[in-house]
Amino acid sequence: MLSHFPSPNRRRIGPGGLEPRSRGAFWRALLFGEMIVISRALLHFERLGRPPGPVDARMRAAMMMMARTRAPFEDPGLHIVWQGRHAAVWSWDKTRLTGLGAPESAWFMPEPALAGGKILSDTGAHEDGFVLIERRDGYEGQIRNGADLSASRFWTRWPDEEETARFRRAAHGSSASETSDEASGPRPLQDRIKEITARLKPVHAAALALLLIGTPLLHAAGSQARLSMERAAARQALAAFAENSAGDFGALERYRSHSAQLALYREALERINPLTPAADLAEAAGALETRISMLRIEPDRVRALIDAGSALDPAELAQALEAQPSLVNVRLNRTANSAAWEAQADLISPEPSAEETGDTE
């Protein structure tokens, strides 16, 4: 039905500026309004968890405040899409759009929020929900969980397999646990119970009542016979256990001692060398001509304060950090100083190379 209503005029804004409006589009914008579609190259995407419950005014205000705080811009514009357990947030820099020719009071809409975009036939959907979409200014990779959008990444050129693999690996850690929770939640079980209850008939109810009455009686008789047999077997096992208890106790003590030593060795071998993430952070900061002013390495996480100029794109900094083999789940937060970024990442042990694996074998 919405297709029969006149749609507003759409003008696209990209890194090159706001596209001009034709004469026919001017009258259409005057009669039905105008929407400015923001290119994916000018957008920042983030998925935020939201509390359960209906989407009311209080929840909208809280999520709007959280999204504004986490957006990597001084004065961000926001577009929030409510999903089952999360909120997909698109943000953009209002000052930059004004400099590109967009009016401040215009109606803005992110390009990925609209239907369209060519899904490349040679990529398709994978098991983790990855799909590559062709945009006017580049290519967008998305990780989708059903109809929900979990992660998004933009490239100005065709991404190679290594870049898409890094993006899918970085997005997998934050979506795997949520997918398993949704799959094992109580809601599908409740729906199944309601469906079975609706199919019950009087004959089924009578058979169920007979089963409820007769099953406990049969179970009690069988349990009594089974208990008598188990009591005799338990007496024989107790006598045999008393004879072998001395030798079993000594073997158990030795097993516990060896297990404790193996646990200590495993903990020492699996611990990440703190110099590895420090070197990876220094390499990423040096490649972007930035400086690390604070570094803190925890057993499974690293935090750093990176001083960078205002011209640094946060997406380039995130890609440089994710390219390091020991860093995953990279997160950037703007600090009080607009020229500094607080970077957080989880640590993983780097996979051994083929040469190291061959030497070990």
Helices and strands as residue ranges (DSSP letters): G 2-4, E 9-14, E 17-18, H 23-32, E 34-38, G 40-42, E 44-49, H 57-70, E 76-82, E 86-93, H 94-99, E 107-110, G 111-113, E 118-119, E 130-135, E 138-145, E 148-155, H 161-183, H 187-198, H 202-270, H 275-287, E 291-297, E 301-307, H 314-322, E 327-334, E 340-347, H 354-360
